[in-house]
């Protein structure tokens, strides 16, 4: 069986390849979506860390000035 | 026996700890990926090339090797979501609501794949891409249930309320799963009846690759859930020190 024949799949190449293509593309999209979400979440954790760190310091300085 | 049940409960309790899951799952993923990749290499080789052509359907039968696994996982995924919902509501286990939420988008995508490949298979085989047949209609309802779950969960700003309301939808919607499964038996419409596990109904040369592909899809589903669940742990444990150290 040649490559041409393999791709043609009789008369059904169109249906078979669209099915397999959309299947793996949509699963790949899920992974892309998760990677993008992970980036956002890591930023959220980092900004939370940044926000909570200076606050602790300012409380300390206030106590000292008193 | 007593020992094994003891270790099962210990495992169950550990699974309830976001920290334990987050640290352990990082070690599981490479193994799961390796097994999944091997299954897909064999599965795709057989399903696209080495398996026989159907005497009536020709090459379009190759769509079966992704259509059936996607259909199986769309239903199993919903049931898993409903079980997580029950565990979350009854035992208030933190991780189960997280898992419930992690499954929803993945289940929705697998349901979409099932419907899309079914349509693509239907054009050359049935002469139509859609029919309001019992199996297809109930599978479409499943897609709406998944999407409804996601929409409902994201419509609350209070996470506890979101978890509980969406959990109830997940449980009530689970009634649709046996309907999908039984639809081909109860209503005599277009979609074919059971054949995958029925003896003699499907040639072993097609059945074996189909089972390999079902295994591959199962593992891929598990990987996706683990990846999404790890994100949910980050989302909900933002303030935990262990997580900040983990991500540092």
Interface residues (C-beta under 8 A of the other chain):
Chain A: X6 X9 X10 X11 X12 X13 X15 X16 X18 X19 X20 X22 X23 X26 X27 X29 X30 X31 X33 X34 X37 X38 X41 X42 X44 X45 X46 X48 X49
Chain B: X48 X49 X53 X58 X59 X60 X62 X63 X66 X67 X70 X105 X106 X109 X112 X113 X116 X117 X120 X121 X123 X124 X220 X224 X227 X228 X231 X234 X235 X238 X239 X243 X244 X247
